[in-house]
Amino acid sequence: MSHYIPENLPSKIQHFIDGQFVDSIGGETFDVLDPVSNESYVQAAAGQKADIELAVAAAQRAFKTGPWPRMLPRQRSRVLHKIADLIEARDQRLAELETFDTGLPITQALGQANRAAENFRFFADLIVAQRDDTYKVPGRQVNYVNRKPIGVAGLITPWNTPFMLESWKLAPALATGNTVVLKPAEFTPLSASLWAEIFREAGVPDGVFNLVNGLGEEAGDALVKHPDVPLISFTGESRTGQIIFGNAAPFLKGLSMELGGKSPAVVFADADIEAALDATVFGVFSLNGERCTAGSRILVERPIYDDFVARYAERAKNIVVGDPHDPKTEVGALVHPEHYDKVMSYVEIGKTEARLVAGGGRPEGLETGNYVSPTVFADVAPDARIFQEEIFGPVVAITPFDTDEEALELANNTRYGLAAYIWTNNLKRAHNFSQSVEAGMVWLNSNNVRDLRTPFGGVKASGLGHEGGYRSIDFYTDQQAVHITLNEAHSPRFGTAK
């Protein structure tokens, strides 16, 4: 199979610190692999503690003495809209690089570029329209809330949809007047390197945006532990989140962490089965299954269970797996051989735990690259590892249930609690079930359709805090209560006794 390679790939990937592209101070690098060939196509600068210190110093200078935090909201809004314009103008190039770097299908990568632009537009508008609370005690006092940017925000992002997820953090952090140090995932640094030119062209002052590539254990760890970085926003694995939580604790940093998931999709017998099939197939196999909100546990009511499993397996077998750059491809190559090995190990575990009804190996005709056939297991027991553990690939577990109570117990029976999808036409059941399920986000009779005004985040091992809409504004700003006396203060008079 021929493999498409984009033109004009960089000869190396550097950091971007204080308005300049730079190598690591000590010259350290790491190889970046193309997931279709698993060959190294470029070397990236590997950030160390010294590089993080340089970036944080630049960001701190820009925050303390630069114009960015002192601009009127409308001025920053214009810059953010310009950033969105530039992202949209580069959408084909962005998608091409994202697909090459991640293995995501090109049609889905194009959508990510558009969503990245929309994230900047949303926060550009929100900071202008934003209002804060004022409380009046007539004739006595006025109390109001004043918001202030906090300082240097450390942003640590994942590899599954890197450019778009970077925009989720960059847009609100910059909109509220903070400066940032971004540490992208080491598997996928290519598209992140485009931010520098976009921000520069949009008029973002030097030092406001800084990027340090590198491994989590080196660059990420140094960023989390830096005393001059009061905020850390992290998206990634739950175990990594626990480490970050511990390392940030001595500094009492503000933390926002969106972590792993093992989200249930609950299909009741009265649901629109065709719509549920469409959504649940898309929900676990889009983005190569490498999505935190994937509905990777499908719970199906017994009367429709056998028919649903048969139809689901048939759909999975017909999914087009192939070169990520082919517009017909629905599932591409997994991001990295390490991750491919992890996913395939779960496929083998699943064969010992449940009934394999689709996939289960490498697709025919794709002998090289990180390709996994869309894999479906049925009759999965609640204590099975493929039911309990996040696989993060094109693998789904289907389990039957008999009652609403059993469905709820199964849905809540993992350490995770990010998303849940519920399919039923019973209005009372829909609301009661959605309010009882342990998940930060619930979709009723819908696939994962995101409204940027709503909070995004999970419960249990799936996260700490929420971002999105005003929750992002809350995270990236200090809220200061200001109290103004309009009359006499009426303070008790201590120290007046003779």
Beta strands, then each sheet from edge to edge (+ up, - down):
strand 1: 12-13
strand 2: 15-17
strand 3: 20-22
strand 4: 29-34
strand 5: 39-45
strand 6: 134-137
strand 7: 141-149
strand 8: 152-156
strand 9: 179-183
strand 10: 209-211
strand 11: 231-235
strand 12: 254-258
strand 13: 264-267
strand 14: 297-301
strand 15: 355-358
strand 16: 375-378
strand 17: 395-401
strand 18: 419-423
strand 19: 441-444
strand 20: 463-464
strand 21: 477-485
sheet 1: 1+ 5+ 4-
sheet 2: 2+ 3-
sheet 3: 6+ 7- 21+
sheet 4: 10+ 9+ 8+ 11+ 12+ 20-
sheet 5: 15+ 16- 17- 14- 13- 18- 19-
end
